[in-house]
Amino acid sequence: MEEKNQEQKYQEARKALQEWLDKQGHNMCWYYPEIFRELSKILEVTPSRKPDLPPREEFRPNCERYECEIYEQNLL
């Protein structure tokens, strides 16, 4: 398998980030592990621990806050 050079990694990371930024509708939320998994894979970074989500009663209000901020900034 061919080793990627820095420019290839940069371009792949840039593409992954752009795809995440372009998500729409229900695919948007303040918790976005898929972008970090993809960037970790591209940049060959191994997580030192598993993700730790907050309790559901804390998660939902923060997700709603994120949505409100998006609407207030007229980003949608």
RODRENSE-883902 format. One record per residue (C-alpha): x, z, y; residue number from 0. Coordinates in steps of 0.25 Angstrom, whole numbers. Layout:
REM residues N
[[X; Z; Y]; NUM],
...
This chain:
REM residues 76
[[0; 0; 0]; 0],
[[5; -4; 14]; 1],
[[8; 7; 23]; 2],
[[1; 6; 37]; 3],
[[9; 6; 49]; 4],
[[5; 14; 62]; 5],
[[-2; 2; 68]; 6],
[[-11; -1; 56]; 7],
[[-14; 14; 56]; 8],
[[-18; 14; 70]; 9],
[[-27; 2; 69]; 10],
[[-34; 8; 57]; 11],
[[-36; 21; 64]; 12],
[[-41; 14; 77]; 13],
[[-51; 6; 68]; 14],
[[-56; 18; 61]; 15],
[[-58; 25; 75]; 16],
[[-65; 13; 81]; 17],
[[-74; 13; 69]; 18],
[[-78; 27; 71]; 19],
[[-80; 26; 86]; 20],
[[-89; 14; 83]; 21],
[[-98; 22; 74]; 22],
[[-113; 23; 78]; 23],
[[-126; 31; 75]; 24],
[[-125; 41; 64]; 25],
[[-111; 38; 61]; 26],
[[-107; 45; 73]; 27],
[[-105; 60; 73]; 28],
[[-95; 70; 79]; 29],
[[-89; 72; 64]; 30],
[[-82; 60; 60]; 31],
[[-73; 62; 48]; 32],
[[-73; 48; 44]; 33],
[[-64; 44; 56]; 34],
[[-54; 55; 53]; 35],
[[-53; 51; 38]; 36],
[[-51; 36; 41]; 37],
[[-40; 40; 52]; 38],
[[-34; 50; 42]; 39],
[[-33; 39; 32]; 40],
[[-27; 29; 41]; 41],
[[-17; 38; 47]; 42],
[[-14; 45; 34]; 43],
[[-18; 59; 38]; 44],
[[-22; 68; 27]; 45],
[[-32; 79; 32]; 46],
[[-27; 93; 30]; 47],
[[-41; 99; 27]; 48],
[[-55; 94; 25]; 49],
[[-65; 93; 36]; 50],
[[-73; 105; 40]; 51],
[[-87; 102; 45]; 52],
[[-94; 112; 54]; 53],
[[-107; 118; 48]; 54],
[[-119; 109; 49]; 55],
[[-125; 117; 60]; 56],
[[-113; 115; 69]; 57],
[[-111; 101; 64]; 58],
[[-125; 95; 69]; 59],
[[-125; 101; 83]; 60],
[[-111; 95; 85]; 61],
[[-115; 82; 80]; 62],
[[-127; 82; 89]; 63],
[[-117; 86; 101]; 64],
[[-109; 74; 98]; 65],
[[-121; 65; 98]; 66],
[[-125; 70; 111]; 67],
[[-111; 68; 117]; 68],
[[-111; 54; 112]; 69],
[[-125; 51; 119]; 70],
[[-121; 58; 132]; 71],
[[-109; 50; 133]; 72],
[[-118; 37; 131]; 73],
[[-109; 33; 119]; 74],
[[-121; 29; 111]; 75],
